Amino acid sequence: MSGEDPGRAALRSGATLRQVVTWAGRREAVSLEPGCAFGAVTRAQVDELAAELREIKGRLNQLFTLVVGSIAVDVLLRLAGLG
């Protein structure tokens, strides 16, 4: 292995991998903050809309659970002869 070229030696030792990983960590993050008033207002409206949609989704899940539960109770009562 003493006659090996330096490129292969760096690959075997992991030096190249460490160099690539440290290079990838130096990238600057993309800024997602709005740069104008219109963008800020639009961002706020989208955030509010997302919160409202989460609330609606939660209510629909509760409604479906109520319907399925009432059907299950009705079926159990009929099987028990009480319904």
Secondary structure, 3 states (H helix, E strand, C coil): CCCCCHHHHHHHHCHHHHHHHHHHHCCCCCCCCCCCHHHHHHHHHHHHHHHHHHHHHHHHHHHHHHHHHHHHHHHHHHHHCCC
